């Protein structure tokens, strides 16, 4: 098998491209004290293993990712950080549009297509979010949400190394989103690994930057950080499945 089609290479790049784009979306809103326990509950039969993985992730955050993110936040101007965020979001548009269609939301798929075209052309490749200024809302959709609309249960809670909190359903959705991402396959099939690697790095640092404050708040205010992050993750995924408007969330929309 040619090197560029090796399983190890495809898996490593695929994991990097989507790094944190789904799991840490759960950190984009504050826990709501008034929510019923059932609304934040999720099956967690793997809790002992999950807690070990969670501790590993927390260690990496403490010694590597948080310091790097702080440097990025303090050194890179806000306008440049916003540009990175806008480009990362814009590149996800084909996957969002595909999921809207799979959910039967033809009108919403058209909105995503309009956003993508507007920001790609008028926003200089997505650097500027021109569509938002025109009132065209940002609508993140992933295959985990699509499976939920098809009636698939979330399944057990899973904490992945580096990737963080997820569920069985969202893990399958994560892989499916990579499989339907045209830019990923273009880079893969034309031996342009730099595209996927650069996108992975941008996605990673942007996600870390936009969740830095909320993660620090959770660590300061939670008696059990593992359970707190799990609760926030479940709330956020429920909000996305129910199509709550990102603008109504109390913390940055990163999905």
C-alpha positions, 0 to 999 in steps of 0.5 A: 500500500502506498505510504500516503494511504497508510492507515496510521497516517490517515488516522493520525491526521484525521484525529488532528483535523478534528481535534477538540472541535466536537468534545470541547464544544461542551465547554461553551456554556455555563452549567445551569443550576436550575436544570433537572438532574435527568437533563444533565445525566448520561450513562457512565459505565466506563467512569473508572477508565474515564477518570484516569484519562481525564486526569491525564488530560488535566496533566497535559493541560497544566504542563503544556496546553494552558501555558501555550494557550496563554502565550497565544492569547497574550502575544497574538492580537485579538484581530488575528485570533478572530481571523483564525477562528473565522477561517476555522469555522468557515472550513467546517461549512461543507460538513455543516451543510451535509448534516443539515441535508441529512437532517432534512433541513434543506432551508438551513442547508441553504443558509450554511451555503450562503454563509460559506459563499459570502465569507469565502468570497467577500470575507477573503477566504473566511478571514472576515465573518461578513455573513454575520454582519449581514445577519446570516446566523452561524449554524453548527451541525455535526453528525452526532447531532444528525444521529440524535435527530434520527433517534439514536441514543447518546450511549455511554460517556467517553473521555478520549485522550487529548480529545476530551469528553464525548459519547459513543454517538458523538464519537461515531459522529466525529469519525463520520464528519471527517469522512464527509469533509472534502478538504480533508480528502483533497489534502489526503489524496494530493499528498498535501499534509500541510493543509490538514496539519495547519488546520489541525493546529489552528483548530486546536489553539482556537478551541483552547483559547476560547475555552480557557476562561471557562475551564479555569472557572470550572476548576476553581468552582467545582468540587469534582471537575470530572463531573462538572465537565461531564455536566457541561458537556451534556448540556451543550450537546443537548442545546445543539441537538435542540438547535438553541441559538448560539447567541443566547449562550453565556460563553463563546460559541466554538462548535 
